[in-house]
C-alpha cells in the first residue's frame, strides 16, 4: 500500500474507500490569554507602601498577608517597605484585645482557639490568630500548620489565621509577631489571639505583647502542679482546664480546685487582678462563655485602675530595647570582619588557647574598629 505524503490525513488516501475526514476547527485556549497576562502582571507588580496601607485599611486579606510576608522577610528592601507600612498603620492600631494562649502539649490549644474563635465571630467580632509554630530545622518551615488544625475557623469571613515558623531567634519571631498585630488591628480585627507552642522561652516573649495571658491545661495527665513550670503559672492571668467533658468532668473540677488553691499562694499581681481558673470543653463549647467573661472582667478591672494603658506603654518600651539589641546583634554577625575572623576565634576557644570572654572582647573591638574606621 502506497500513501500520498502530501495529504493532511492518512485516511484521505484513495486506498481507504468510503472514508472522509473533514477539516477540524482550532479549539480556543481553556484560559483567556489576555486575562491571564493581566493577572500575572498584577501578581508580579510590587505594591507601594500606600497601596498596602489602603488595602489593609479596607480589610483586604490578600494584601494583609502579603504585607505580613514582607515583615517576616529578612531582605533589606522588604524590611524598608514593611517599616513604612507599619508606620502608616500605627495610628490605627491599639484598638483590639490581645490574648496570649499557651499550654502543655496535647492540651488542645488549637481546638480551644477554634471553639472560642467561632463563638466570638458569631457574636460579631473579627478575630486574627497569630500562631508561633514549631519549625523544621532543615526547611525552617512550619510543621503543625494551624490552618489545617482550625478548618472551621479558617473558613469564616471574619477570621484570619497566620502561622509563623519559630526557627531562628525567638526574639526576632516575637518582634515580627508584634508588628503583625499592628497590621491586623489596622485591618479592623478587634481581637487578636497569639498561640505559642509548648511551655518555654517564647511564652515570656508573648507575655510582653498581650493584654491577657491564658494558660490551657488538661486534667488527668499526672501531677498538675509539677507538670508545668511555676514561672508560667505566675504569668497567667487565667487558667482553663480544657477537655472537661464525658468521663473527664470530675477530674477537671478537681484540677480547677487544685489550681485555684495554688494561685492564692502566689504573690499579688501588679494588675490588681486575682487570676481565676475555669473549665471548658472545646468539643461541646461548654464553658467557652465563662472563659470570655473572665477575660472581659479582667479588662474592666485593669482599665478602671489604669494598669491596662500602663502595661501597654511598658510593652512598647520593652520592644524598643529588644529591637535595638536584635539589630545590633544582626549587624555584628553580618559584619565582613566578623565573618572572616569568627572561625579562627572559634577554633582558639575550642582548643583553650583563649577564653570565651577574651574572644568576645577582641571580636567586639574588631567589629567596632571596622564599623567606625572611616570616622
C-alpha positions as CSV (number, residue, x, y, z in Angstrom):
1,X,0.0,0.0,0.0
2,X,1.3,3.4,-1.0
3,X,0.3,6.6,0.8
4,X,0.3,10.1,-0.6
5,X,2.6,12.1,1.7
6,X,1.0,15.4,0.6
7,X,-2.3,14.6,2.2
8,X,-3.2,16.2,5.6
9,X,-4.8,13.0,6.9
10,X,-3.6,9.4,6.0
11,X,-7.3,8.4,5.9
12,X,-7.8,10.6,2.8
13,X,-5.6,8.3,0.7
14,X,-7.5,6.7,-2.1
15,X,-6.8,3.2,-0.7
16,X,-9.3,4.0,2.1
17,X,-12.6,4.0,0.2
18,X,-15.6,5.4,2.0
19,X,-13.6,7.4,4.5
20,X,-13.8,11.2,4.5
21,X,-12.1,13.4,7.1
22,X,-13.4,16.9,7.5
23,X,-11.1,19.7,8.3
24,X,-11.3,20.4,12.1
25,X,-11.5,23.8,13.7
26,X,-8.9,25.1,16.1
27,X,-10.1,25.0,19.7
28,X,-9.9,28.2,21.8
29,X,-7.5,28.0,24.8
30,X,-9.0,27.0,28.1
31,X,-7.8,30.2,29.7
32,X,-8.2,33.6,28.2
33,X,-4.6,34.6,27.5
34,X,-5.3,38.3,27.9
35,X,-6.9,37.8,31.3
36,X,-4.0,35.5,32.3
37,X,-1.4,38.1,31.3
38,X,-3.2,40.8,33.2
39,X,-3.4,38.6,36.3
40,X,0.3,37.7,36.1
41,X,1.2,41.4,35.8
42,X,-0.8,42.2,38.8
43,X,0.8,39.4,40.8
44,X,4.3,40.3,39.7
45,X,3.8,44.0,40.3
46,X,5.2,45.3,43.6
47,X,2.8,47.4,45.6
48,X,3.8,50.7,47.1
49,X,3.5,51.3,50.9
50,X,0.4,53.4,50.2
51,X,-1.2,50.7,48.2
52,X,-0.5,48.2,51.0
53,X,-1.9,50.6,53.6
54,X,-5.1,51.2,51.6
55,X,-5.7,47.5,51.1
56,X,-5.1,46.8,54.8
57,X,-7.5,49.5,55.9
58,X,-10.1,48.1,53.5
59,X,-9.7,44.7,55.1
60,X,-8.2,43.0,52.0
61,X,-6.9,39.7,53.5
62,X,-4.7,39.0,50.4
63,X,-2.9,42.4,50.8
64,X,-2.6,41.9,54.6
65,X,-1.0,38.5,54.0
66,X,1.5,40.0,51.5
67,X,2.4,42.8,54.0
68,X,3.0,40.2,56.8
69,X,5.2,38.3,54.4
70,X,7.3,41.5,54.0
71,X,7.6,41.8,57.8
72,X,8.8,38.2,58.1
73,X,11.3,38.6,55.3
74,X,15.0,39.3,56.1
75,X,15.7,41.1,52.9
76,X,16.6,44.8,53.5
77,X,14.3,46.1,50.7
78,X,11.4,44.1,52.1
79,X,12.1,45.4,55.6
80,X,12.2,49.0,54.3
81,X,8.8,48.9,52.8
82,X,7.5,46.8,55.8
83,X,8.5,49.6,58.2
84,X,6.8,52.2,56.0
85,X,3.6,50.2,56.1
86,X,3.8,49.7,59.9
87,X,4.3,53.5,60.4
88,X,1.2,54.2,58.3
89,X,-0.8,51.6,60.3
90,X,0.4,52.6,63.7
91,X,-2.2,55.4,64.3
92,X,-5.0,52.9,63.6
93,X,-3.6,50.2,66.0
94,X,-4.1,49.5,69.7
95,X,-7.9,49.1,69.5
96,X,-8.0,45.3,69.9
97,X,-8.0,42.9,72.8
98,X,-4.7,40.9,72.7
99,X,-4.8,37.5,74.2
100,X,-1.8,35.2,74.6
101,X,-2.7,31.5,74.7
102,X,-0.2,28.8,75.8
103,X,-0.3,25.4,77.4
104,X,1.2,22.0,77.7
105,X,1.5,19.9,74.5
106,X,-1.7,18.0,73.9
107,X,-3.9,20.4,76.0
108,X,-6.0,21.2,72.9
109,X,-4.9,24.8,72.4
110,X,-5.9,24.9,68.7
111,X,-9.2,23.2,69.3
112,X,-9.9,25.6,72.1
113,X,-9.0,28.6,69.9
114,X,-11.3,27.3,67.2
115,X,-14.2,26.9,69.6
116,X,-13.5,30.3,71.2
117,X,-13.0,32.0,67.8
118,X,-16.2,30.6,66.4
119,X,-18.0,31.9,69.5
120,X,-16.5,35.4,69.1
121,X,-17.2,35.6,65.4
122,X,-20.8,34.5,65.9
123,X,-21.1,37.4,68.4
124,X,-19.9,40.0,65.9
125,X,-16.2,40.1,66.5
126,X,-13.3,40.0,64.0
127,X,-10.5,37.6,65.1
128,X,-6.9,37.2,64.0
129,X,-5.0,34.2,65.2
130,X,-1.2,34.5,65.1
131,X,0.3,31.1,65.8
132,X,4.0,30.8,66.5
133,X,4.5,27.3,65.1
134,X,7.4,24.9,65.8
135,X,9.7,24.8,62.8
136,X,11.7,22.2,60.9
137,X,15.4,22.8,61.5
138,X,16.0,21.7,57.9
139,X,13.5,23.7,55.9
140,X,12.7,26.4,58.5
141,X,9.0,25.9,57.6
142,X,6.1,25.4,59.9
143,X,5.4,21.8,61.0
144,X,2.0,21.9,62.6
145,X,0.2,24.1,60.0
146,X,-2.5,25.8,62.1
147,X,-4.8,26.3,59.1
148,X,-5.3,22.6,58.8
149,X,-6.0,22.3,62.5
150,X,-8.7,25.0,62.5
151,X,-10.6,24.2,59.4
152,X,-13.9,25.6,60.5
153,X,-12.5,28.8,61.9
154,X,-10.2,29.4,58.9
155,X,-13.2,29.3,56.5
156,X,-15.1,32.1,58.3
157,X,-15.1,35.5,56.7
158,X,-14.1,37.4,59.9
159,X,-11.2,35.2,60.8
160,X,-7.6,35.4,59.8
161,X,-5.1,32.7,60.8
162,X,-1.4,33.2,60.2
163,X,1.2,30.6,61.5
164,X,4.8,31.9,61.8
165,X,7.6,29.4,62.0
166,X,9.7,29.8,65.1
167,X,13.1,28.9,63.5
168,X,15.8,31.3,64.4
169,X,15.8,34.0,67.1
170,X,12.8,33.8,69.4
171,X,13.1,37.5,69.9
172,X,13.0,38.1,66.1
173,X,9.9,35.9,65.7
174,X,8.2,37.6,68.6
175,X,9.1,41.1,67.2
176,X,7.6,40.2,63.8
177,X,4.5,38.9,65.6
178,X,4.1,42.2,67.4
179,X,4.5,44.1,64.2
180,X,1.9,41.8,62.6
181,X,-0.5,42.7,65.4
182,X,-0.3,46.4,64.3
183,X,-1.3,45.5,60.8
184,X,-4.2,43.2,61.9
185,X,-5.6,46.0,64.1
186,X,-5.4,48.5,61.3
187,X,-7.3,45.9,59.2
188,X,-10.2,46.0,61.6
189,X,-9.6,42.9,63.8
190,X,-10.8,43.7,67.3
191,X,-9.5,40.5,68.9
192,X,-6.0,39.1,68.5
193,X,-5.1,35.6,69.7
194,X,-1.4,34.7,69.9
195,X,-0.8,31.0,70.3
196,X,2.5,29.7,71.4
197,X,3.9,26.2,71.2
198,X,4.6,24.2,74.4
199,X,5.8,25.9,77.5
200,X,9.2,27.6,77.3
201,X,11.1,30.8,76.5
202,X,8.7,32.1,73.8
203,X,5.9,32.3,76.4
204,X,7.9,35.1,78.1
205,X,8.2,36.9,74.8
206,X,4.4,36.6,74.1
207,X,3.5,37.7,77.6
208,X,5.2,41.0,76.8
209,X,2.9,41.8,73.9
210,X,-0.6,40.8,75.1
211,X,-3.2,42.2,77.5
212,X,-4.3,38.8,78.9
213,X,-2.2,35.7,79.2
214,X,-4.3,32.4,79.2
215,X,-2.8,29.1,80.2
216,X,-4.6,26.0,78.8
217,X,-4.2,22.7,80.7
218,X,-5.9,19.4,81.0
219,X,-6.7,17.2,84.0
220,X,-5.7,13.6,84.5
221,X,-2.3,14.0,82.9
222,X,-0.3,13.3,86.1
223,X,0.6,15.7,88.9
224,X,-0.7,19.0,87.5
225,X,1.2,21.2,89.9
226,X,4.5,19.5,89.0
227,X,3.9,19.1,85.2
228,X,4.4,22.8,84.3
229,X,6.9,25.5,85.3
230,X,5.9,27.7,88.1
231,X,7.0,30.8,86.2
232,X,4.4,30.2,83.5
233,X,1.7,29.8,86.2
234,X,2.8,33.1,87.8
235,X,2.5,34.9,84.4
236,X,-1.0,33.6,83.8
237,X,-4.0,35.9,84.2
238,X,-6.3,33.0,83.8
239,X,-6.2,29.2,83.6
240,X,-8.5,27.0,81.5
241,X,-8.9,23.3,82.3
242,X,-9.8,22.0,78.8
243,X,-11.4,18.7,77.7
244,X,-13.9,18.9,80.6
245,X,-16.4,16.6,79.0
246,X,-17.6,13.0,79.3
247,X,-15.8,11.0,82.0
248,X,-13.3,13.8,82.4
249,X,-15.6,16.3,84.0
250,X,-14.9,15.3,87.7
251,X,-11.2,15.3,87.1
252,X,-11.4,18.7,85.5
253,X,-13.3,20.1,88.5
254,X,-10.7,18.6,90.9
255,X,-7.9,20.2,88.8
256,X,-9.7,23.5,89.0
257,X,-9.8,23.4,92.8
258,X,-6.1,22.4,92.9
259,X,-5.1,25.3,90.7
260,X,-7.4,27.8,92.4
261,X,-5.7,26.9,95.7
262,X,-2.3,27.2,94.2
263,X,-2.9,30.6,92.7
264,X,-3.9,32.1,96.0
265,X,-0.4,31.2,97.3
266,X,1.3,33.3,94.6
267,X,2.3,37.0,95.2
268,X,-0.3,39.7,94.4
269,X,-0.1,40.9,90.8
270,X,0.6,44.4,89.6
271,X,-2.7,44.5,87.8
272,X,-4.7,44.1,90.9
273,X,-6.4,41.1,89.3
274,X,-6.7,37.8,91.1
275,X,-6.2,35.0,88.4
276,X,-9.1,32.6,88.0
277,X,-9.5,29.0,86.9
278,X,-12.3,27.9,84.5
279,X,-13.2,24.6,82.9
280,X,-14.4,24.1,79.4
281,X,-14.9,21.7,76.6
282,X,-13.7,22.7,73.2
283,X,-15.8,19.9,71.7
284,X,-19.2,20.8,73.3
285,X,-18.3,24.5,73.8
286,X,-19.4,24.3,77.4
287,X,-17.6,26.9,79.5
288,X,-16.5,29.0,76.5
289,X,-18.8,31.8,77.5
290,X,-17.4,31.8,81.1
291,X,-13.8,32.0,79.8
292,X,-14.6,35.0,77.6
293,X,-16.5,36.6,80.5
294,X,-13.4,36.1,82.7
295,X,-11.3,38.0,80.1
296,X,-13.9,40.7,80.0
297,X,-13.8,41.1,83.7
298,X,-10.0,41.3,83.7
299,X,-10.2,44.1,81.1
300,X,-12.8,46.0,83.1
301,X,-10.6,45.8,86.2
302,X,-7.3,46.8,84.6
303,X,-8.8,49.6,82.5
304,X,-10.5,51.1,85.6
305,X,-7.3,51.0,87.7
306,X,-5.1,52.3,84.9
307,X,-3.0,49.1,84.6
308,X,-4.1,48.4,81.1
309,X,-2.6,51.5,79.5
310,X,0.4,51.5,81.7
311,X,1.1,47.9,80.7
312,X,0.9,48.7,77.0
313,X,3.3,51.6,77.4
314,X,5.8,49.4,79.2
315,X,5.4,46.8,76.5
316,X,6.1,49.4,73.7
317,X,9.3,50.5,75.6
318,X,10.4,46.9,76.1
319,X,10.1,46.1,72.4
320,X,12.1,49.2,71.5
321,X,15.0,47.9,73.6
322,X,14.5,44.3,72.3
323,X,14.6,45.6,68.7
324,X,17.8,47.6,69.3
325,X,19.5,44.5,70.7
326,X,18.4,42.4,67.8
327,X,19.5,45.0,65.2
328,X,22.9,45.3,66.9
329,X,23.3,41.5,67.1
330,X,22.4,41.0,63.4
331,X,24.7,43.9,62.3
332,X,27.6,42.3,64.3
333,X,27.2,38.9,62.7
334,X,26.8,40.3,59.2
335,X,30.0,42.3,59.5
336,X,32.7,41.2,57.0
337,X,35.4,41.3,59.6
338,X,33.4,39.1,62.0
339,X,32.5,36.6,59.2
340,X,36.2,36.4,58.4
341,X,37.6,36.1,61.9
342,X,34.9,34.1,63.7
343,X,36.1,30.7,62.6
344,X,39.6,31.4,63.8
345,X,38.4,32.5,67.2
346,X,36.0,29.6,67.5
347,X,39.0,27.3,67.0
348,X,41.0,29.1,69.6
349,X,38.2,28.8,72.2
350,X,37.7,25.1,71.4
351,X,41.4,24.4,71.9
352,X,41.6,26.5,75.1
353,X,44.1,28.9,73.6
354,X,41.9,31.8,74.6
355,X,39.0,32.3,77.0
356,X,35.4,32.7,75.7
357,X,35.3,36.2,77.4
358,X,38.6,37.4,75.9
359,X,37.5,36.1,72.4
360,X,34.2,38.0,72.7
361,X,36.1,41.2,73.8
362,X,38.6,41.0,70.9
363,X,35.8,40.3,68.3
364,X,33.8,43.2,69.7
365,X,36.8,45.5,69.3
366,X,37.4,44.3,65.7
367,X,33.8,45.0,64.9
368,X,33.9,48.5,66.3
369,X,37.1,49.3,64.5
370,X,35.7,48.1,61.2
371,X,32.4,49.9,61.9
372,X,34.0,53.3,62.6
373,X,37.2,53.1,60.6
374,X,36.2,56.0,58.2
375,X,35.0,58.3,61.0
